[in-house]
Amino acid sequence: MDNIKKFRFSASIDAPVARVWDTMLAVETYERWTAAFTEGSTYEGSWSKGSRIKFLAPSGDGMIAEIADNRLHEFISIRHIGMISNGVEDTESEAVQSWAPAYENYTFQSTPEGTLLIIDQDITEDSEQYMTDTWAKALTILKKLCEAGV
């Protein structure tokens, strides 16, 4: 896993933590802010600790993960464990083992202005620029959704 780097992204959002949490994770609004990554993306599964969850593009390709931790309105940890390609789940290939498990952690901190959302994510070197650019877009969309109370 030498090709994994840890990155931090954050946004100050003028909305209470509970609204930011709900907006990030509810499927209807999740699909809106994650469109920055892949138009039409969604998820199947549960955000409950220990649950398996799939993050999917419209093609059905995507990521397989487990919810490593979930502390309501405080923290959620996603442990990415594999890929889905052409309907086939892969958690064991050499390609997947080169980066798995990879973590994506969300920390929600209450501030006088609302919420400081912090994302700590393991990213492969080859996707570093894409993820940096795309997280900026995704967080802008999320911020607007939360502040509009959508």
MARTORKOL-538386 format. One record per residue (C-alpha): residue in three letters; chain; y negated, z negated, x; residue number from 1. Coordinates in pm, 1 decimal, padded with zeros to 6 digits. Example, Ala and Ser with C-alpha at 12.3 -4.5 7.8 and 13.67 -1.06 7.14 Angstrom:
<kepas>
rest/kette/north/up/east/nr
Ala/A/00450.0/-00780.0/01230.0/1
Ser/A/00106.0/-00714.0/01367.0/2
</kepas>
This chain:
<kepas>
rest/kette/north/up/east/nr
Met/A/00000.0/00000.0/00000.0/1
Asp/A/-00230.8/00077.1/00290.0/2
Asn/A/-00411.3/00335.8/00078.6/3
Ile/A/-00536.4/00074.2/-00174.4/4
Lys/A/-00889.9/-00060.9/-00156.6/5
Lys/A/-01047.8/-00329.6/-00370.5/6
Phe/A/-01363.9/-00236.0/-00557.2/7
Arg/A/-01603.9/-00430.8/-00774.6/8
Phe/A/-01812.5/-00287.6/-01054.6/9
Ser/A/-02038.9/-00487.8/-01284.0/10
Ala/A/-02283.7/-00463.8/-01570.7/11
Ser/A/-02533.1/-00702.0/-01727.3/12
Ile/A/-02507.6/-00658.6/-02102.6/13
Asp/A/-02754.2/-00798.6/-02356.0/14
Ala/A/-02482.9/-00914.8/-02594.9/15
Pro/A/-02268.5/-01228.8/-02628.5/16
Val/A/-01938.8/-01247.1/-02442.0/17
Ala/A/-01731.4/-01229.6/-02762.6/18
Arg/A/-01896.0/-00899.0/-02860.6/19
Val/A/-01844.6/-00749.1/-02513.8/20
Trp/A/-01479.5/-00859.8/-02516.1/21
Asp/A/-01416.2/-00718.2/-02863.3/22
Thr/A/-01598.5/-00391.9/-02787.8/23
Met/A/-01406.8/-00338.7/-02464.0/24
Leu/A/-01063.4/-00402.2/-02612.2/25
Ala/A/-01071.2/-00285.9/-02976.8/26
Val/A/-00902.8/00055.4/-02985.3/27
Glu/A/-01187.5/00229.9/-03171.9/28
Thr/A/-01456.0/00130.7/-02920.1/29
Tyr/A/-01218.3/00137.9/-02621.1/30
Glu/A/-01168.6/00507.8/-02689.3/31
Arg/A/-01545.9/00562.7/-02688.6/32
Trp/A/-01629.7/00397.1/-02356.2/33
Thr/A/-01317.9/00517.5/-02174.0/34
Ala/A/-01399.3/00877.9/-02269.3/35
Ala/A/-01596.4/00871.2/-01942.1/36
Phe/A/-01259.3/00867.2/-01764.2/37
Thr/A/-01067.0/01100.1/-01997.3/38
Glu/A/-01196.1/01237.3/-02326.3/39
Gly/A/-00955.4/01129.0/-02600.2/40
Ser/A/-00797.1/00845.5/-02401.0/41
Thr/A/-00640.6/00554.9/-02586.8/42
Tyr/A/-00386.7/00278.8/-02539.3/43
Glu/A/-00063.0/00169.3/-02702.1/44
Gly/A/00049.3/-00189.2/-02686.1/45
Ser/A/-00102.8/-00533.1/-02680.8/46
Trp/A/-00356.4/-00717.0/-02465.6/47
Ser/A/-00147.1/-01037.2/-02491.1/48
Lys/A/-00035.9/-01196.2/-02164.8/49
Gly/A/00304.4/-01063.2/-02063.0/50
Ser/A/00280.8/-00757.8/-02288.2/51
Arg/A/00345.2/-00403.2/-02177.8/52
Ile/A/00063.8/-00155.8/-02245.0/53
Lys/A/00028.0/00219.7/-02195.5/54
Phe/A/-00304.0/00387.6/-02117.9/55
Leu/A/-00275.4/00745.8/-02238.0/56
Ala/A/-00457.5/01077.3/-02219.9/57
Pro/A/-00431.3/01310.6/-02522.9/58
Ser/A/-00147.7/01492.2/-02340.0/59
Gly/A/00059.3/01171.0/-02344.0/60
Asp/A/00033.1/01135.9/-01965.6/61
Gly/A/-00105.7/00811.0/-01830.6/62
Met/A/-00039.4/00469.0/-01684.2/63
Ile/A/00212.4/00195.9/-01760.7/64
Ala/A/00090.1/-00158.9/-01717.1/65
Glu/A/00154.5/-00521.4/-01800.3/66
Ile/A/-00105.5/-00777.2/-01900.3/67
Ala/A/-00078.7/-01025.3/-01613.4/68
Asp/A/-00327.1/-01270.1/-01766.1/69
Asn/A/-00546.8/-01301.5/-02073.1/70
Arg/A/-00788.2/-01590.3/-02121.2/71
Leu/A/-00985.7/-01520.0/-02437.8/72
His/A/-01349.7/-01428.1/-02369.2/73
Glu/A/-01310.0/-01516.9/-01998.9/74
Phe/A/-01065.1/-01299.1/-01807.4/75
Ile/A/-00807.2/-01027.0/-01847.2/76
Ser/A/-00581.4/-00892.9/-01572.2/77
Ile/A/-00398.8/-00561.4/-01598.0/78
Arg/A/-00110.8/-00499.9/-01355.4/79
His/A/-00054.4/-00122.9/-01332.6/80
Ile/A/00312.3/-00060.1/-01258.1/81
Gly/A/00372.5/00309.1/-01313.5/82
Met/A/00283.5/00651.5/-01445.1/83
Ile/A/00381.0/00863.5/-01743.2/84
Ser/A/00406.4/01235.6/-01680.1/85
Asn/A/00548.7/01493.0/-01921.8/86
Gly/A/00681.3/01208.7/-02135.5/87
Val/A/00872.8/01049.7/-01847.0/88
Glu/A/00794.8/00693.1/-01738.1/89
Asp/A/00802.1/00641.6/-01361.6/90
Thr/A/00791.3/00293.9/-01210.7/91
Glu/A/01023.5/00353.1/-00916.1/92
Ser/A/00935.7/00675.6/-00732.2/93
Glu/A/00802.0/00666.9/-00379.1/94
Ala/A/00467.9/00800.2/-00506.9/95
Val/A/00431.2/00508.4/-00750.8/96
Gln/A/00560.1/00253.1/-00500.0/97
Ser/A/00284.4/00364.0/-00260.5/98
Trp/A/00025.0/00196.5/-00487.0/99
Ala/A/00202.5/-00023.5/-00742.6/100
Pro/A/00133.1/-00281.9/-00846.0/101
Ala/A/-00239.9/-00219.5/-00871.6/102
Tyr/A/-00466.6/-00463.7/-01051.8/103
Glu/A/-00764.3/-00409.2/-01278.9/104
Asn/A/-00932.2/-00740.3/-01364.5/105
Tyr/A/-01216.6/-00805.7/-01607.1/106
Thr/A/-01424.1/-01122.5/-01581.5/107
Phe/A/-01670.0/-01209.2/-01859.9/108
Gln/A/-01948.2/-01451.3/-01762.8/109
Ser/A/-02200.8/-01585.1/-02010.5/110
Thr/A/-02561.3/-01552.1/-01890.5/111
Pro/A/-02897.1/-01638.8/-02049.4/112
Glu/A/-02939.7/-01265.3/-02121.9/113
Gly/A/-02587.9/-01219.4/-02263.1/114
Thr/A/-02288.5/-01123.7/-02048.9/115
Leu/A/-02217.8/-01033.6/-01690.8/116
Leu/A/-01906.4/-00816.5/-01693.1/117
Ile/A/-01728.4/-00787.2/-01358.2/118
Ile/A/-01446.7/-00542.1/-01291.8/119
Asp/A/-01232.4/-00588.1/-00980.4/120
Gln/A/-00996.8/-00297.3/-00933.2/121
Asp/A/-00743.6/-00174.6/-00679.3/122
Ile/A/-00817.8/00194.0/-00615.0/123
Thr/A/-00642.3/00449.8/-00396.8/124
Glu/A/-00856.0/00607.9/-00126.3/125
Asp/A/-00818.1/00954.8/-00276.6/126
Ser/A/-00970.1/00841.5/-00609.2/127
Glu/A/-01247.6/00623.7/-00465.5/128
Gln/A/-01542.2/00858.2/-00535.6/129
Tyr/A/-01417.5/00957.0/-00880.0/130
Met/A/-01369.5/00593.8/-00985.2/131
Thr/A/-01707.3/00484.9/-00847.2/132
Asp/A/-01887.5/00764.2/-01033.6/133
Thr/A/-01687.3/00727.0/-01353.0/134
Trp/A/-01712.0/00348.3/-01378.5/135
Ala/A/-02091.7/00385.2/-01366.4/136
Lys/A/-02075.8/00622.5/-01666.1/137
Ala/A/-01820.9/00411.7/-01854.8/138
Leu/A/-02021.6/00091.4/-01811.0/139
Thr/A/-02337.8/00265.1/-01934.4/140
Ile/A/-02153.7/00368.9/-02252.2/141
Leu/A/-01999.0/00022.4/-02295.4/142
Lys/A/-02337.2/-00145.5/-02249.3/143
Lys/A/-02493.6/00075.7/-02519.3/144
Leu/A/-02206.8/00009.0/-02760.1/145
Cys/A/-02225.6/-00368.1/-02708.2/146
Glu/A/-02603.4/-00388.1/-02730.2/147
Ala/A/-02605.3/-00175.0/-03048.0/148
Gly/A/-02346.3/-00407.4/-03201.3/149
Val/A/-02107.1/-00119.6/-03269.2/150
</kepas>
